[in-house]
Amino acid sequence: MNQKALLEAALFVSDTPLSLDRLASIVGIGSEEDVRKLVEELKKDFEVENCGIQLIETPEGLELRVKPEYRERVARLAPFADLSDGMMRTLAIIAVKQPVKQSLIVKYQGNKTYGYIHELEAKGLVHTEKYGRTKLVTTTADFEKYFGKSSEDMKKLLNVKPEETKSPEEKQSDEKQSE
């Protein structure tokens, strides 16, 4: 059996990143070093111009992703292509300001936010946690996997400064501490 083809197949069908150790057991290779060599060969195979997939190494392991230049054209085929503009705006606020109080998002977006957050949580893109009379909302690992970027990467991409992500309450608290 072709070990490189088996490695590619394992990465293709997995919905989570796979560690070198896990790949070694799947492919039937004893050492991670040998798997690393196969991974490098596979990466080179995907680097050709006429290939729409790339092999990415994340802190969780290795995974196949659509190359950035093709993502927009195929995104509607993805599981979350049905996100409305309102849900996307809500998700953007959460990604940039997280952890963020649901009540603050409602101030920005209005009462439809409750439905958006409920749907985003059902899709696994955000996580909510009870926080007094409201909830704290954060993005999940599925969010990072789907968009191919962490919220920190998105903040850098959008040139968001740390002070811009603070809520009015946090800004007030910082002002009081500096006095």
TIVO-780451 format. One record per residue (C-alpha): residue in three letters; residue number from 1; x, y, z. Coordinates in steps of 0.02 Angstrom, whole numbers. Each point is the difference from the previous one (the first is absolute). Example, Ala and Ser with C-alpha at 12.3 -4.5 7.8 and 13.67 -1.06 7.14 Angstrom:
2
 resn resi      u      v      w
  ALA    1    615   -225    390
  SER    2     69    172    -33
//
This chain:
179
 resn resi      u      v      w
  MET    1      0      0      0
  ASN    2     62    175    -45
  GLN    3     38     82    168
  LYS    4     -5    179    -66
  ALA    5   -171    -32    -79
  LEU    6    -62    -74    164
  LEU    7     65    152     94
  GLU    8    -91    115   -122
  ALA    9   -161   -101     16
  ALA   10      7      7    190
  LEU   11     23    188     -2
  PHE   12   -140     19   -127
  VAL   13   -132    -95     99
  SER   14     47     65    173
  ASP   15   -106    143     68
  THR   16    136     44    125
  PRO   17    188     29    -17
  LEU   18    103   -159     18
  SER   19    162    -10    100
  LEU   20    157    -81    -71
  ASP   21    -19   -138    127
  ARG   22   -179    -35    -55
  LEU   23     51      3   -183
  ALA   24    143   -120     35
  SER   25   -122   -126     73
  ILE   26   -123     20   -144
  VAL   27    134    -18   -135
  GLY   28     89   -138     94
  ILE   29    167     87     17
  GLY   30     98    -19    162
  SER   31     80    171     13
  GLU   32    -65    177     -8
  GLU   33    156     47    -98
  ASP   34    -52   -114   -143
  VAL   35   -175     73      3
  ARG   36     76    174     -1
  LYS   37     91    -45   -162
  LEU   38   -163    -59    -79
  VAL   39    -87    160     59
  GLU   40    135    106    -81
  GLU   41    -19    -97   -164
  LEU   42   -188     23      7
  LYS   43     20    187     35
  LYS   44    109     16   -156
  ASP   45   -132    -93   -101
  PHE   46   -132    126     55
  GLU   47    110    153    -33
  VAL   48    -20    -13   -189
  GLU   49   -103    138    -79
  ASN   50   -138   -112    -66
  CYS   51    -45    -68    172
  GLY   52   -137     81    104
  ILE   53     46    -84    164
  GLN   54    142     31    122
  LEU   55     68    -98    147
  ILE   56      4    108    156
  GLU   57     83    -34    166
  THR   58    -93     72    149
  PRO   59     38    -17    187
  GLU   60   -128   -142      3
  GLY   61     78    -94   -147
  LEU   62     -7    -12   -189
  GLU   63   -151     32   -111
  LEU   64    -50     33   -179
  ARG   65    -76    169    -44
  VAL   66    -56     90   -155
  LYS   67    133    124    -60
  PRO   68    -47    180     44
  GLU   69    -16     54   -182
  TYR   70   -137   -130    -28
  ARG   71    -91     15    166
  GLU   72   -121    137    -51
  ARG   73    -57    -93   -157
  VAL   74    -38   -163     92
  ALA   75    -56     71    168
  ARG   76   -185    -17    -42
  LEU   77     24   -188     -9
  ALA   78     61     -3    179
  PRO   79   -109    -46    149
  PHE   80    -22    179     62
  ALA   81    -36     82   -168
  ASP   82   -175     37     65
  LEU   83     57    131    126
  SER   84   -101    159    -22
  ASP   85     80    172     -4
  GLY   86    -64     32    177
  MET   87     78   -161     64
  MET   88    163     44    -88
  ARG   89      2    173     81
  THR   90    -37    -78    170
  LEU   91    139   -127    -28
  ALA   92    120    140    -48
  ILE   93    -38     96    159
  ILE   94     27   -157    104
  ALA   95    163    -43    -89
  VAL   96     72    174     26
  LYS   97    -63     39    175
  GLN   98     -4   -171     83
  PRO   99    -36    -43    133
  VAL  100   -146    119    -22
  LYS  101   -162     19     95
  GLN  102   -154    -46    -98
  SER  103    -83    158     67
  LEU  104    134    107    -83
  ILE  105    -28    -85   -168
  VAL  106   -187     32     20
  LYS  107     40    186     25
  TYR  108     94     -1   -167
  GLN  109   -117   -111   -101
  GLY  110   -171      1     84
  ASN  111   -111   -140     63
  LYS  112     28   -113   -152
  THR  113    170    -34     78
  TYR  114    -77   -127    120
  GLY  115    -57   -107   -147
  TYR  116    166     22    -92
  ILE  117    100    -56    151
  HIS  118   -115   -147     30
  GLU  119     21    -56   -181
  LEU  120    189     28      1
  GLU  121     13   -103    158
  ALA  122   -105   -139    -77
  LYS  123    120     -2   -149
  GLY  124    148    -14    120
  LEU  125     81    166    -50
  VAL  126    -21     86    169
  HIS  127    -12    -51    182
  THR  128   -103     89    132
  GLU  129     21     -3    186
  LYS  130   -116     73    131
  TYR  131     70    163     68
  GLY  132   -114     84    127
  ARG  133   -161     48    -90
  THR  134     80    -17   -172
  LYS  135    119   -118    -88
  LEU  136    182      9    -50
  VAL  137     24    -48   -181
  THR  138    161    -67    -80
  THR  139     45    -85   -163
  THR  140     40   -186     -5
  ALA  141    134   -108    -81
  ASP  142   -128    -37   -138
  PHE  143     -6    187    -37
  GLU  144    190      3    -22
  LYS  145     -3   -158   -105
  TYR  146   -138     62   -114
  PHE  147     72    174    -29
  GLY  148    181    -60      1
  LYS  149     49    138    120
  SER  150     -3     26    187
  SER  151    -87    153     71
  GLU  152    173     71     38
  ASP  153     48    -21   -184
  MET  154   -161     88    -51
  LYS  155     34    145    118
  LYS  156    173     20    -79
  LEU  157    -74    -13   -174
  LEU  158   -126    137     41
  ASN  159    132    105     92
  VAL  160   -104     -3    159
  LYS  161     94     76    147
  PRO  162    -22    -82    172
  GLU  163    -87    155     71
  GLU  164   -130    -10   -140
  THR  165    -60   -169     62
  LYS  166    -40     61    174
  SER  167   -179     26     56
  PRO  168    -53    170     68
  GLU  169      6    -74    177
  GLU  170    181    -57    -25
  LYS  171     49    171    -68
  GLN  172    -78     84    153
  SER  173     92   -119    116
  ASP  174    166     36    -88
  GLU  175    -29    188     14
  LYS  176    -35    -15    187
  GLN  177    158   -104     27
  SER  178    108    127    -93
  GLU  179    -62    145    108
//
